[in-house]
Amino acid sequence: MKTKVILKPSEDGGFTVFVPALPGCLSEGDTREEALANIREAIELYLEPVARRP
């Protein structure tokens, strides 16, 4: 699945990343790579209840 993510520098350092198509799905990381890895996990957790539907 491909989806658009928005990656922004945080005021406190590091990065914040969110998914416009998934309200409330956001994460952070100290580096771009960490933030992107964290949002992948957040997306999986966000979509997990949908995947369990029969």
MINU-646075 format. One record per residue: x negated, y, z of N, C-alpha, C, O in turn. Coordinates in steps of 0.1 Angstrom, whole numbers, padded with zeros to 4 digits, always signed. Layout:
N
XYZXYZXYZXYZ
...
END
This chain:
54
-0008-0012+0000+0000+0000+0000-0009+0012+0000-0018+0013+0008
-0006+0022-0009-0013+0034-0009-0004+0045-0004+0008+0046-0007
-0009+0054+0004-0001+0065+0009-0011+0077+0011-0023+0075+0014
-0005+0089+0011-0013+0101+0012-0015+0104+0027-0006+0103+0035
-0028+0107+0030-0031+0111+0044-0037+0125+0043-0043+0129+0033
-0035+0133+0054-0041+0146+0055-0051+0146+0066-0048+0142+0077
-0063+0150+0063-0075+0150+0072-0079+0164+0074-0082+0171+0065
-0078+0169+0087-0082+0182+0090-0092+0183+0102-0091+0174+0111
-0101+0192+0101-0111+0193+0112-0103+0198+0125-0094+0206+0124
-0106+0192+0136-0100+0196+0149-0107+0208+0155-0119+0210+0153
-0099+0216+0162-0105+0228+0169-0115+0224+0179-0125+0231+0181
-0114+0212+0185-0123+0207+0196-0134+0199+0190-0142+0193+0198
-0135+0198+0177-0145+0189+0170-0138+0177+0166-0128+0173+0171
-0144+0170+0157-0139+0158+0151-0128+0161+0141-0127+0172+0136
-0119+0151+0139-0109+0153+0128-0096+0147+0133-0095+0138+0141
-0085+0153+0128-0072+0148+0130-0066+0144+0117-0069+0151+0107
-0059+0133+0116-0054+0128+0104-0040+0124+0106-0036+0118+0116
-0031+0127+0096-0017+0123+0097-0012+0119+0084-0018+0122+0073
+0000+0112+0084+0006+0107+0072+0019+0114+0070+0029+0111+0077
+0020+0123+0060+0033+0130+0058+0045+0121+0056+0056+0124+0060
+0044+0110+0050+0055+0100+0047+0059+0093+0059+0070+0086+0059
+0051+0093+0070+0054+0085+0082+0055+0095+0094+0045+0097+0101
+0066+0101+0097+0067+0111+0107+0062+0106+0121+0065+0095+0125
+0053+0114+0127+0047+0110+0140+0035+0101+0139+0029+0098+0149
+0031+0097+0127+0020+0088+0125+0007+0096+0124+0005+0102+0113
-0001+0097+0134-0013+0105+0134-0023+0099+0143-0021+0090+0151
-0036+0103+0140-0047+0098+0148-0058+0108+0148-0057+0118+0141
-0069+0105+0154-0081+0114+0155-0093+0105+0155-0093+0093+0156
-0104+0112+0152-0117+0105+0153-0128+0116+0153-0126+0127+0149
-0140+0112+0159-0151+0121+0160-0157+0124+0146-0164+0134+0144
-0156+0114+0137-0161+0116+0123-0150+0113+0113-0139+0108+0117
-0152+0117+0101-0142+0114+0090-0139+0099+0090-0128+0095+0089
-0150+0091+0090-0149+0077+0088-0141+0071+0100-0133+0062+0098
-0144+0076+0112-0137+0071+0124-0122+0074+0123-0113+0066+0126
-0119+0087+0119-0105+0091+0118-0098+0083+0108-0086+0079+0110
-0104+0081+0096-0097+0073+0086-0095+0058+0090-0085+0052+0087
-0105+0052+0097-0103+0039+0102-0092+0039+0113-0084+0029+0113
-0091+0049+0121-0081+0049+0131-0067+0051+0125-0057+0045+0130
-0066+0059+0115-0053+0061+0108-0048+0048+0101-0036+0045+0101
-0057+0040+0096-0053+0028+0090-0047+0019+0101-0037+0012+0098
-0053+0018+0112-0047+0010+0123-0034+0016+0128-0024+0009+0130
-0033+0029+0128-0020+0036+0132-0009+0033+0122+0002+0031+0126
-0012+0033+0109-0002+0030+0099+0002+0015+0101+0014+0012+0100
-0007+0006+0103-0003-0008+0105+0006-0009+0117+0016-0017+0116
+0003-0003+0128+0012-0003+0140+0025+0003+0137+0035-0002+0142
+0025+0014+0130+0037+0021+0127+0047+0013+0119+0059+0012+0121
+0041+0005+0109+0049-0003+0100+0052-0017+0105+0060-0024+0100
+0046-0021+0116+0047-0035+0121+0062-0038+0124+0065-0049+0120
+0070-0030+0130+0084-0034+0132+0091-0036+0119+0100-0045+0118
+0088-0029+0108+0095-0031+0095+0090-0044+0089+0099-0051+0083
+0078-0048+0091+0073-0061+0086+0079-0073+0092+0080-0084+0086
+0084-0071+0104+0090-0083+0112+0105-0085+0108+0110-0096+0111
+0111-0076+0101+0125-0078+0097+0127-0090+0088+0118-0092+0079
+0137-0097+0090+0140-0109+0082+0144-0105+0068+0146-0114+0059
END
